[in-house]
């Protein structure tokens, strides 16, 4: 049965090829954007959303997030990367039961939706067992978010276990074209594990025809050079590879990655806080690398795209000798939408208001003291909007947040379960 939804009287911000602001209506048919016009005729039987005093724009895309960490929010402030790794991955992660993973992923995905993030690349390195993986996939599906499950093998079965479990996850959970849940390989990579295991990670991605994401260029200049050399030596430098935190690559190395069809994900708040190098935001984009934004971890940073955009904007503009002063609000908004969608491998699916794309949309209130008057709507989104500005959220044309309230979830029960899980994970002597 066909479904129609008509969004009227909005202030529309499209982001492709550059942010454009205009007043108008959007027609959604069967989950897809069917028309975007200054004024559309009534559609019999269509649900109508009045977007007066609302900005209507593509939903945000988070290109790098460890979603399972929602229960350990702010557990590792004021630390370096080493402190984060020791506390979160060394101490707390081994305590996670499948039920902790499920509630953490569900709460984390709903936190995304609540703040206008409609697509998340879930870099999931909590796969301690098949049951943990099943919990991740089920939670993402239950949330209603569009997600790329970045599968990072965490078992002790070596290369054979990686291949077998990776194939199972792909077979059972990757919806493919048109589905809300797709899959990528989240590789630990040659800067973290042995070159032999890294080869198997890349091989799995190629065998399953999946994109791959790896933390590369994030440790120091020597490690960045060594990791890139590994890719070149093994003929692995190619497209559909996302380089997360590529801060220690030289400009020449970034251009080389761009020429290969590579992609970049920057998590500016956490990179600055944990000392993972100065965010390569402007350098990566200048090299021709499509570059998206990510929250990374709420254990050490904010989980909403508004805070992340402001961190990206401020840190880039603060580069020495005025090197980043050409970076604009329009640039950072593109990174949070269409550019991020391309980095996540979903540029043909979401990220703009183009007719035929999935209706992943957000409506932001302009009738608030924090946002009115919106003289420059693009700058207002980047500089002034906040989680409370998010009035309505649609994913694939389905309303998942309406009038400022998430739909279809018992939030008090969810928060109670998350709190109980947090108590187990962080209990002394656990």
N, C-alpha and C positions, 0 to 999 in steps of 0.2 A: 504494500500500500504506500503510495507516494505521500510524503510529508512536506509541508511548506512553512517557512518562517520568514517574516518580513520585519526588518529592523528599520524604523523610520526616524527621520529628523536628527540623525547623528552628525557629529563633526568627524569626518572620516580621515584617518591618517593611513595612507598606504606607504610601503617602505621599499618598493621595487619599481624602477631602478634607483630612485632616491625618494626620501620622504616627501610626500605631497599631501597637502591638507585641503579638503573641500567638504562642503555640506552635502548630505545625500542619504540615500536609502540603500539597503542591501537585501537582496532576496536569496534565501537559502532553500534549496530543493534537495531532499534526500541526503542531507548532510554536506552538500557541496555549495559553494558560492555560485549562484546562477546568474545574477545581475547586480551591477553596481551603477546607480544612476542618480542624478540630482533629485528626481522624483519618480517613483515607480507606481503603477496603478495598483489598486486593491487586488488581492488574490483570494478567491473564494476558499474558505476553510483554513486559511493560513493563520497561524499564531502571529500576533503582532507585538513587537517590543518597541515601546516608545523610548527613543534615545535622545530626547530633548535634554540639553545640558549634560550630554555625555560625549566623551571621545570614544569613537569606535575604531579599533585597530587590530592588527593580527596579534594573536597571543604570543607571549615570550617563549623563547627556546633556550633551555639550559643545556649546554653542550658537555658539561662534566660535573656530575654530582654523585656522591656516595650516599644514596638515598636511605640506606639501612641505618644510618647513624642518627636518626631523629631522636631516639631515646637518650642520646648522650650529648644533647645540645649544650654548648658552652662548657664542656667538661675539660677542654684544653686551651684556655686563653693564655696569652702572655708567654707563649713557648716558641721555640724554634721548631724546624721540621723534625729534628731528632727527638725533641720532647713529645711532639704529636705522635710520631711513629711508636715510641715506647709506650705511651699511655693508651692510645686508641688501638693500634694494631697488635702491640705486644701484650698488653695487659687485659684490655676489655673485649676485643673481638673474639678470643677463644671462649669467652663465657656465653656467647650468643647461642641460644637454642633456636630451633626452627621457628617456634612461636614468637621469639623475640625479633627475629628477622621479619616475620610477617607483619607484626604490628608496627615495627620501625619503618618498613617500606610503605605500608599503607598510610601511616601518619605523614611520612615525608612526601609522598606523592600528593596527598591532600593539601599539605602546606604549599606545595607548588601551585596547585589549582587555585587555592585561596588568594594567592598573590599574583595571579594572572599568568603563570607559567603553564602553558598548555602542552608543551612537549619537553621531555627530559631525556637526556642520554644518561642512563643509570649505570655508572661505572661500578659494577657490583663485585667487589672482592671479599665477599663473605660466604663463598660457596664451600663451606666446610664439609658438606655432605650433599647427596642428591635431595634430601629433605629440605635443606636450607635453600637450595635452588628453586625447588617447587614452591616454597613459601614466598620467595621473591616474585616469581612470575604470577602467582595467584594474587598477591597484594597489588601489583601493578594493574592487573586486569580489573580487580574490584574497584580500584580508585576511579577509573574512568579517564585517566590521563593518556595522552599519546606518549609512548615510551619506546626507546631503544634499549633493550636489555644488553648491556655490555657485559658479556659473560667472561669472568676471570676465574679460571680453575683453581680451586684451593684444596683439592684432595691430595692424597699421598700416593697416587697410582702412577706418577711419572708421566711420560709422554703417551703411553697407552691409555691411562686414565683420562688424560686431557682430551684425547681424540674421541674416546668412547662416550664420555659424559657430554662433551661439546656437541656431538652428533645427536645425542638423545634430546638435549635441550632444543636444538634446532628443529628436530622432528616434532616435538610435542608442543612447543610454545611459539615458534616464529610464525605469525599470521601471514606474512608476506604482503603483497600489494593489497592495499585497501584496509588492512587491519590496524588496530591501535597499537599492537605490540609487535615490534620487529626485533632483530637480533644483530649484534656485532660481537667481534672478539675483543675483549679487553685484555691486552697483552701486558704482562709484567715487563717484558722486553729486555734487551741486552744490557741496559744500564742497571738492572736490578737482579736478574737471574742469569744463569749461564747462557752462553751463546747457543748451546745445543737445545735447551728448553725453548729459548726464544725462536729458534728455527721451527720448532714444532707448533708454536703459537701462530706464526705467520702461515705455516703450511695448512693448519686447520682453517684459517680464514680463507685461503685460496681454494681449498677443497670444497668448502661450503658456499663459496662465492659471497662472502660477507665482508663488510668494511671492518677495519681494525683501528683501535685506539690504544695509544701507549704513552706512558709518562716518559718523554724523551726530551733531552736538552734542559732538564730541570735541576741538575745537581751541581755541576761545575763545568768549566770550559773543556777540560780534558775528557770528562765523561761524555759530554755532548759530541765531541769530535770522534771519540771511539765508537759510540753508538751509531753515528751516521756512517762511519767507515764499515761497520758490520752490515748495514743495509746494502751499501754499494757492493761489497765483496760477494754478497749472497744474492744479488739481483733482486732485492726486496724494496728498493727505493721506487715507489710507484704511487698510483692514484688510490683513493679511498682509504688513505691512512691519515689518522688524526694525531697530531703531535700535541700533547698536553703539557703546558708550562714550558714552551720552547725558548726560555729566556736566555740561555747561555749560548745559543747558536749565534755565530757571526752573521752579518748581513749577507755575505756571500752564501753561507750555508742555508739561510732562509730562502734566498732566491733559488738555490738548487732544489730545495724541497718543493717550492712553488712550481718550478718547471716540471717536476715529476708528477704534478697533480695532487700534491699533499694538501692537508688542511691543518688549521691550528685552533686550539682552545686555550683561552686565557682565563684564569680565575684570579682577578686582580687583588681582591681583598685578602684572600688567604695567601697568595704568593707574597704580598708585601708583609703580611703579619708574620708568617713563618720563615721569612727570609729565603724564599725560593727564587731569588734573583728578581731584578726589576722587570715588571710585566712587559712583554715584548709586543704589546698591542699595536702601536704605531709602526714599529719596525717590521712586524710580520705583514701587516696590510700593505706597507710600502713595497715589500718584496713581491707582492702579488698573491699572498696567501689568504684565501677566505678564512676569516677569524671569528670565532664565536666566543660567547661569555659563559662562565659557569660559576656556581656557588662553591663547588668542591665539597666542603664539609661544614655542617652546622656545629660541629664540635669546636670549631675555631673561628667561625665567621657567620655572617647573616645568610638567611635562606631565601630572601626575596630579591627579584631582579632589580628593583629600584636602588637598593644599596649597592648592588654589584655594578650597575651602570654608573653610578656616581663615583665609585672607586676607580673604575676604568677611565672615566673622563678626567678626574682630578689628577690621577697619577700620570696619565699621558701628557696632560697640559703642563705638568710640573717637571718634565724632563729637563735636564741641564741645558743651559744656553738657549732656551726657547725652542728646543728641537720638536716639541710636541704641540706648539701653539696653533698649528693648523688643524688639529683634531677637533671635531665639532660635535654638538649634540645630535645632529643628524647621523653622523658616523656611528656613534655609540648605539643609537636606536636601531640602525640597520644591523649592527652586530647582535643585538638582542632579539632580532626577528628573522628577516630573510637570510642574512649572512649566517646566522646560527643554524637555521634550517638546512642550509647547504652543507655546513660542516657536519651536521648530524646525519647527512645522507638523505634528507627529506625535502630538499629544495623544490622538488616538483609536487610536493604534497601540501606543504604548509608554509607559513612565514610571510605571506602577503595577502592582499585582497583581490588577487587575480581570479577572474571567472574560471571555474573548473577546479579550483583548489578546495581542499577540505575547509569547512567553515570553523576554523579554530580562531575564535574571536574573543576580545575582551572589551568591556564597556567601562570607562573610567569616569567617575563623577567629577564634573567641573564646578558644581554648586557647593563647594566647601571652602572654608577659610584658608585652607592650605593650597588650594589650586586656583581659586578665582582671584582676579580675572586671568584667563589664559591668553595673554597677548600673543605669545608664540607657543602654539600647542605642542610642537615637538620638544622645545626646551622645557615646557611645563611637565611633560611626561618624565623627562630625564632628571630634571632638577627638583621638582616639587611634589610629584605624585608619590604615594606610599601604598602600603598594603590596604589601608582603609579606603583608598580611592577606588578599589576594584569592586564595582557594583555587580556586574554580570560576566560570566565566563561560559563560552561554548566550546565544546570539543567535537569535531565532526558534526556540527549542527545541533548537538544535544546540549541543553542548558545544564551545566553542572554547578553553577553558582548563580543565584538570583536575589536581587535586592540585598546584596551584601552577605548572603547566607549560603553556605554549601548545601547542595541538595542530595538527599538519599543516603545520608550517613548519620548515625547516632554519635555526634561529636562528644558529649559528656562520657559515654561509655568508652569511646575510643581513647580519650585522654586518660581515663582511669586505667585502662589496660596498658597504655604507654607508660604511665607513672609506675605501675606495678612492675613492668618489664625493666624500667630504668633502675628500680630498686634492686632487682636481682643482678643486673649487669654490674652495677657499681658497688655492691655490698662488699664491705671489708672482709678479706679472707675468702671471698668466693672462688 
